[in-house]
C-alpha cells in the first residue's frame, strides 16, 4: 500500500482555478478508495494572515480529510527557503510527514524531500512564453520551476499543449510528463437545480447577453472582446448585452478603460466573484459564451459552458482547440473582425447555435473528475 500526500494549500473557502482542480482531484481519489491500494493524505500550509495570527484554519472543503499534516510556514516563506536554503525541507519537514511514498506538489513547486518520490503539477508556461501577461509574483515561477525539476520524478500537466511547452521550454523528458485533463465543476444535472436570479443581482435576465467567465487579466484578451462587441452594436445593431464574470487579476486597468470608453458601456456588465450556482445560471442562459484567450493550459470555462448548454466561441490557440474539439467556433484571438464575425454567425444562425450546443454537451462528457483521478493514480503507480 502506497502512502501518498497531496498539497491542498491552494484549496480555499471560495474555490477557483487551481483550487477547483485540487479539491476535485482529492475528492475523487478518496471516492475511489475501494479501487486502489493507497492511503491519500493532505498537506496544508497556512496563509500569511493566518500564520501571523497563529490561527490555522483548514478550508471547510477539506477539513474532514485525513490524514492531514499542517506545515508551519506560509508559502511566501517556504518559497524563500526553497530559493536559498532547500536543505530545510528534508531536515525539518520530512520527519513530520511520516514517510510518504509520494508527495505531490500541486502548484508549480515540490520540496526536495529525500526519501520519497516527488510529483509536481505544472499547469501552463505563461511565465515563460508570455511574461508580459503576468505579475511580478508569477514571474518568479520560471526560476523556481527549473530548480524543482532537478529533483522531480514526474510532472503532471493538464493538456497535450502544455506538455509540448514543458518539453520544449524546460527541456524535460517527455516520458516523465503525464497529461491528466481537467473536468467541469458542473454536470448536466446542474441544469435541474438552477436557482432563480436573486432580487439584488445586478443583471436583468430578460435581456439577451454574451458571456465571458474568468479572471480579468491581459492573457484573457478581454479588450478584443469589448472591441468586437462595440463593432457588433455599431454595425449590426445587436440587442445583446455583454456580461463579464470574474475577479480582477492583474493589469486589469486597460479592461475597465475599454469599458468606460465604449459608446455602449451601459450595455457592458462586470460582475465580481459569484457562487457556483449563479455562474451556472449565467452559463445556461447565455446566447453565446466567448473565450478569446491568447493562451491557456486547459481553458476550463470552455468546458463548463459546454456542459451547461452555452454555444462556445473560443481561440484557435494553445490548448483550446484540444478541449473544444469540433464543438466550438474557433477564431483568431488577434483579429477583432474574426471574433466579430464568429459571434455574429452564432447568434444569428439558430441551427448553427443548436449544433454547437449539442456537440458541446457531447464533448464535455469526454472529461470527468473520475477520469482525472484514475489517470493521476496511474501516474503515481508508474513511479513506485
Secondary structure, 3 states (H helix, E strand, C coil): CEEEEEECCCCCCCCCCHHHHHHHHHHHHHHCHHHCCEEEEEEEECCHHHHHHCCCCCCCCCCCCCCEEEECCCHHHHHHHHHHCCHHHHHHHHHHHCCCCEEEECCCCCCCCCCCEEEEECCCCHHHHCHHHCCHHHHCHHHHHHHHCCCCCEEEECCHHHHHHHHHHHCCCHHHEEECCCCCCCCHHHHHHCCCCCCCCCCCCCCCEEEEECCECHHHCHHHHHHHHHHHHHHHCCCCEEEEECCECCCCHHHHHHHHHCCCHHHEEEECCCCHHHHHHHHHHCCEEEECCCCCCCCHHHHHHHHCCCCEEEECCCCHHHHHCCCCEEECCCCHHHHHHHHHHHHHCHHHHHHHHHHHHHHHCCCCHHHHHHHHHHHHHCCC
